[in-house]
Amino acid sequence: MRRTRSAAALALSLGVVASGCGGGGNAETTTAADVPAPPAPPDQGTLAVTVEDGDRGTPVAGATVVAFRSDAVIARVRTGASGRADVPGGTRLVEVSKRGLSDGRASVRGAPVAVDLYDPDLQSPEYGGGAARARHVPGVRVGPPDGPPAWTFESRTLIEFPPAVDNGLVVVGVNSGRVYGLNAETGRIIWARRQKGAIASSPAITGDTVLISSMDGALTAYTRAHGTPLWRFSTDGSPVESSPLVVGGRAYIGTWSGRLHAVDVETGLREWSYQAPDDIKGSAALAAGLIVVGDYSGNVHALDPATGAERWTYTGGQRFYGGPAVSGDTIVIGDVGGAVIALDARSGAELWRHSTGAFVYSTAAIAGGTAFIGSYSGRFEALDLATGAVRWSFDAGGRISGSATVVDGLVYTAVLARPGEPRRTFGLDVSTGAVRHRGDDGRYSPAVGAGTTLYLVGTRHLRAHPAAP
């Protein structure tokens, strides 16, 4: 968590000073007015602090800049229209804040200081964008690629799941077990670490912590700044394909042994675990204040987030591999048995069922009252969230395994191509299904939208396409 300080607690103050002396027992008292002020530090001029919106690259006016020397506040100023504020030259640390944006801080080493703040509504810090796993960040405005990417990250092995993106940091895990923290603007590798097991899930970024689940049966926490290991939670060897869900200081992960674990993000200690009848391979989601997760026997479980107590269980599926997606009080989940099912988040009652005629391994994307999902039939379908009726259908020409993502009016999906078949990624108009983008490097979940950037995920490449100026 970011450190905050109270100016009142840190400011230097003068109080009443009393000293005892002999002679009749009378005390001599010195008031604050009698105490000489400490010598002023030598004039070191001023230091420019520039505050920008880290996603848009625009100046942030009206931000509060607090300047520190040691533990003392020495100045508190606001940025002007240019995003600039001047602080005393002896400043060693600045902390910056503005309502509606993330906080920022920077150490001062004599040069002009730049601090980026970010809009929380534009971040995608975990699988599916957030706890609802809707795979849509509504505030992101970036169209389909128009020209080469701003940067490309290349992995030696498969990138099976998309990255997490938060406040200028992109974290991606690859099948070899390596984890990379990248600068979102440049793609430069900030840090890299290696897990013992393969990674078949997306990371989660929460505060100053990055969480990675891995197939060797672990959830590992790293610092976001340097990738320094913090703790490792063991599932006693049961593989984890479940991307961490972070709610209220807890991380929730499912395992092949069928256990859902709630782990304290700060300490790495297990708070509770719940035993499902079969493997949990998909990621959990938050729905109506409950943790919901499917298992490989076709059950959906709704649990109290604090205790793990079961609130309801749905038993009408065959096999749930992909996790649930949530919008309001509606849960949508794909069934490997060949259906897409909608449930009431408050009761677990089935609202509707749509037959796909083939395996459904993916998690739905939900936006604008529509659920978007594909199947092994090769059909990618837009379903009315209220009724399950097909609004439009697109023939992708091959099996669809990965989960779709909606970014600025387009829904992105990819084909699980067989050996020798061409790789294909499509960006489809959410209203009509018309093709607005074609790519040749997708396989699983092909896209993430965050900030003002579209990140396209290929088999071994991650490409960043910023919005046009």
C-alpha angles and dihedrals in degrees: 000000000000115000116243128190134198112234090213092055094047101040117101114248136182120226138178114296120203128189128183123229139173128257117087094342093276116149123218113221126202118199127213089256089062095054113092115239115250114261113271115246115253114275107268097173121233136303124219118233116192120197121199138176099254094212101042100030091228127133118264111223122197096026116148114238117195116194122206135195109191102321096328127103107231100172142010116194141156129235119247129223090289091055091248131130129174120225130182116285093240092064115132101178136019128199118195131195141169129175112262095020134083119265120254136197137181138184115237121229101171101277125098109284128228121197125186124210123193138210108240090210091065099052130099102200098164143020111306094015096278147355094301090059089218091147092224129101101194098200095057111106113189126126130214119299115289107186133339122337122264087236141352129212115203124202125197090223139036121301097212099171131037124255130259114240123198134156097338097321125110116193120189132173125204135203094260089065097254121138122202131196109203134189104248094216100046106017089233114155107248095179140347132200136177127227121205092236135049118270117233099163142060123266124242124222117203121170108309093342134091118201124204126184118200143188093248088073103264145119109206129192124210133178112259094223101055108001091247111167113249105175143333125222115203125211089196091259100311109139119245121215091157116107111228116264112207119204127156097345094313130106117212121204133170126215140204088252088066096250124134110205127201108206128188106242094212099048106020090232121140113247097184143333133210125209116221122193094250146010119317106212102153128071124264122241138200115248127170089341093308133108108241126192137163129223136208093259093064099262129132115204126200113201138184105254094220101045109015091237112158114247099177141341128209115207104179102102134084106217128349114201103152117058129248125274120209137207118173107313094339124100119195120194133172119230120213084215089074109272145096112223131195121204136188106250093212098052109010091239115153111250100182143337128214121196117222098178092227143055118302111203099157137088116242124246113222127201136144095004093307132109115211120201142147135208143196088272087078091241119126110200139194109211128194105249093218099047110012091238115152110252094181140340131211127200105224092185096236146038118307116211107150127077122260126236130207117218123173099328097324129095115210123210135163138208123243093227121204119230109292094018121113118258114242138191122181133196107202130191106253092220101046110011091239114155111252098163137027124191133176105213109062128115112150128005100356107191151030126189118206135151104342095322137096112212113202115202119211130176093277103356136078113197126192118212113182121205116268113267 
